[in-house]
Amino acid sequence: MDFSFLLLILSAMMIAGLFIFTLTVKRRSLIYYVFLLVLTAMLAWTTGNILAWYWFKTSGILVMSFVKFWYLGTCFLPVLLYLTSVLFINDRFRFTRLHALLFLPPTISYLTLLTNEVNGGLFYRHFSLTNTEAVFGPIFYFHTFFSYIYIGFAIYYFLSFSIRSAGLFSRQSLLTLTAVLFPLVINIIITLRLANLPVYYTSIGFSIAICLFFLSIIKYQFLSVMPIAMQTILDRMTDSFAVIDENHKITYHNKAFINTFKSFDPKLALDICDIFKNKPSHEAFAEILEDYINMVKLSGRPLSFDQWLNLDNEDRYFQVDVTPIYASETNILWGLLVFFKDTTQIHKALETIKKNQTMLMEQQHLASLAN
């Protein structure tokens, strides 16, 4: 068993691990299900490759059923990657009947492959597990043409989103660029037969690419399914807010939240209450916040309270609003919005007015005594 085949097995294990991890995610939007289909396609591709190659190595027989199984993933992965990239830049994207036409080219390709023995070899004339020995038919090139179109648009959306949100030379953009180029270069080498390689190198390349994308999702929050313009607006807000899930884990926050509570080192996926509990002076606030969050979850109604906090040796006053967020289609609780309205200046202004009124009353009292 050579190293490249072990790498193929490792790729399948990584995809399977990502698939299991994705199933544990509780925040499930449209992009969640599309990404799950991407992982399913990759599992079919890599698993079919492993079965076909192992059977061929041990018995010398190429089982076409395994090949047809892996092409289920090969045919439909490009269009699924394209749809994932569309959802990256537009969270309000909704499927229509017209979008079903996107699945027409991969469906034609896969049905032609399934019936290759009776259609005169439209997909392949002679199939081989090595790229230089295979002889393909016209539908294979039809499949390749549309696959590159889908992948090309997906690359454009992925990369442009990353550059616009994090900069050209940021770690996120470089990681995204690596994920994009790695399978593309391998696929071009195999398709143009620039080197004598097993065809499963392509699935290894795409497996590594998806793992790199997933790393950018976890480390750099690349899967924030929020339009760029809306994200910019929220980050320019002076008031702080955080979106939490039903387990109080932070799923999104704006820049003001980071700047206001930087001494607490707030991060995504952390319990918002635990952040404040880490400092003894703010444990009482953490308990109040947790009580209000639980009350909102039970009642389904927004609640608010006023809170004093000492941040960086400065007294700050906030009106804390806790608002439930429901999915529009199912009316199921999706999460909660915790909004921190900074009322420090208002509070100081009220104190100044109160002091002035007290001084005025004292002056009037002294004046009346003098009379």
SULVENVEN-V525985 format. One record per pair of residues at least 12 apart in sequence whose C-alpha atoms are under 6 Angstrom apart, sorted by the first residue. I is the first residue (numbers start at 1). J is the second residue. D is the distance in whole Angstrom. If there is no record, write none. Layout:
i = {I	I}
j = {J	J}
d = {D	D}
//
This chain:
i = {8	11	11	12	38	41	41	42	44	44	45	45	48	48	48	52	75	76	78	78	78	79	82	82	85	85	85	88	89	90	91	91	109	122	122	122	123	123	123	123	124	124	125	129	129	130	130	130	131	132	132	179	179	183	183	187	235	235	238	239	240	240	240	241	241	241	241	241	242	242	243	243	244	244	245	246	248	249	249	249	250	250	250	251	273	302	302	303	303	304	304	305	305	306	306	316	317	317	318	318	318	318	319	319	320	320	321	321	322	322	323	323	324}
j = {204	204	207	46	80	73	77	73	70	73	70	73	66	69	70	66	106	106	147	150	151	150	150	154	154	157	158	225	227	227	225	226	143	137	138	139	136	137	139	140	136	137	137	198	199	197	198	199	199	193	196	209	212	205	206	202	254	255	256	341	256	257	340	253	257	338	339	340	337	338	336	337	335	336	335	335	271	269	270	271	268	269	270	268	286	322	323	321	322	320	321	319	320	318	319	344	343	344	340	341	342	343	340	341	339	340	338	339	337	338	336	337	336}
d = {6	6	6	6	6	4	6	6	5	5	4	5	5	6	4	5	5	6	5	6	6	6	5	5	5	6	6	5	5	6	6	6	6	5	6	6	6	5	5	5	4	5	6	6	6	6	5	6	6	6	6	4	6	4	5	5	5	5	6	6	5	4	5	6	6	6	4	6	6	5	6	5	6	5	4	6	5	5	5	4	5	5	6	6	5	6	4	6	5	5	4	6	5	6	4	5	5	5	6	5	5	5	6	5	6	5	6	5	6	5	6	5	4}
//
